[in-house]
């Protein structure tokens, strides 16, 4: 029973695997505070417009079809769930929350999925 009570935070040896259509994303700095063109700091809580942000994919679940690890994905900053894993901040998104994918794929693909 004690083994089942362990979590990924308390035991760094446990591997993390995404389930179903989930994507683990490292959000870019754009998702938080940003600066205007004139240099004014805009806090993350000031949601004046519906701005999408980019993030880098860390892991994908087994049923994700159009996103691979190391792709960059475009998503709404309020989509998904924030999680801290071993001191690093991540977002967990569903594949349907992703608006576009940018990648360095070869073989006839454009590298952009809309």
C-alpha positions as CSV (number, residue, x, y, z in Angstrom):
1,X,0.0,0.0,0.0
2,X,2.9,2.4,0.7
3,X,4.2,1.9,-2.8
4,X,0.8,3.0,-4.3
5,X,0.9,6.2,-2.1
6,X,4.1,7.5,-3.8
7,X,3.8,10.4,-6.2
8,X,6.1,11.6,-9.0
9,X,7.1,14.6,-6.8
10,X,8.3,12.4,-3.9
11,X,10.1,9.7,-6.0
12,X,12.2,11.1,-8.8
13,X,12.6,7.6,-10.2
14,X,9.0,7.3,-11.4
15,X,8.6,7.9,-15.1
16,X,5.8,10.2,-16.3
17,X,3.7,9.0,-19.2
18,X,0.9,11.0,-20.8
19,X,-2.4,9.3,-21.2
20,X,-4.9,9.3,-24.2
21,X,-4.9,12.5,-26.2
22,X,-2.9,14.6,-23.6
23,X,0.1,16.7,-24.5
24,X,2.7,17.9,-22.0
25,X,3.9,21.4,-23.0
26,X,6.6,23.7,-21.7
27,X,5.0,27.1,-22.0
28,X,7.0,30.0,-23.5
29,X,7.6,33.1,-21.6
30,X,4.9,34.8,-23.7
31,X,2.3,32.9,-21.6
32,X,3.1,35.0,-18.6
33,X,4.1,38.6,-18.4
34,X,5.0,40.3,-21.6
35,X,6.2,43.8,-22.8
36,X,4.5,46.1,-25.2
37,X,6.4,47.6,-28.1
38,X,7.0,50.7,-26.0
39,X,8.5,48.7,-23.1
40,X,5.5,48.7,-20.7
41,X,5.3,45.4,-18.7
42,X,1.9,43.8,-19.2
43,X,1.0,41.3,-16.4
44,X,-0.4,37.8,-17.2
45,X,-3.6,38.7,-15.4
46,X,-4.4,41.6,-17.9
47,X,-6.3,39.7,-20.5
48,X,-7.2,42.5,-22.9
49,X,-7.4,40.4,-26.0
50,X,-7.5,36.7,-26.9
51,X,-3.9,36.1,-27.6
52,X,-2.6,32.6,-28.5
53,X,0.9,31.6,-27.3
54,X,3.5,29.1,-28.4
55,X,5.0,26.2,-26.3
56,X,7.3,23.3,-26.8
57,X,6.0,19.8,-26.6
58,X,7.7,17.6,-24.0
59,X,5.6,14.4,-24.2
60,X,2.6,13.2,-26.0
61,X,0.0,10.5,-25.2
62,X,-0.5,7.3,-27.2
63,X,-3.6,8.5,-29.1
64,X,-2.2,11.9,-30.2
65,X,-2.0,11.8,-34.0
66,X,-0.8,15.2,-35.2
67,X,1.8,16.4,-32.7
68,X,5.2,14.9,-31.8
69,X,7.7,15.6,-29.1
70,X,9.9,18.7,-29.8
71,X,7.1,20.3,-31.9
72,X,6.0,23.9,-31.1
73,X,2.3,24.2,-30.6
74,X,0.0,27.3,-30.6
75,X,-2.7,27.3,-27.9
76,X,-4.8,29.6,-25.8
77,X,-3.0,30.4,-22.5
78,X,-6.1,29.5,-20.4
79,X,-6.4,26.1,-22.0
80,X,-5.4,23.0,-20.2
81,X,-4.0,22.6,-16.7
82,X,-0.8,23.9,-15.1
83,X,1.4,21.4,-13.3
84,X,4.8,21.5,-11.6
85,X,7.0,18.4,-12.2
86,X,10.3,18.2,-10.4
87,X,10.4,22.0,-10.0
88,X,9.6,22.8,-13.6
89,X,6.3,24.4,-14.9
90,X,4.3,22.6,-17.6
91,X,0.8,22.7,-19.1
92,X,-1.3,19.6,-19.9
93,X,-3.4,20.1,-23.0
94,X,-5.7,18.0,-25.0
95,X,-4.9,17.6,-28.7
96,X,-8.1,19.5,-29.6
97,X,-6.8,22.5,-27.6
98,X,-3.9,23.0,-30.1
99,X,-4.6,25.5,-32.9
100,X,-1.4,25.0,-34.9
101,X,1.8,22.9,-34.9
102,X,5.2,24.1,-36.1
103,X,7.9,21.4,-36.6
104,X,11.0,20.6,-38.6
105,X,9.5,17.5,-40.2
106,X,10.7,16.4,-43.6
107,X,9.2,14.3,-46.3
108,X,6.7,16.4,-48.1
109,X,4.9,17.9,-45.1
110,X,4.7,21.7,-44.7
111,X,5.4,21.5,-41.0
112,X,2.3,23.5,-40.1
113,X,-0.9,21.8,-39.2
114,X,-4.1,24.0,-38.9
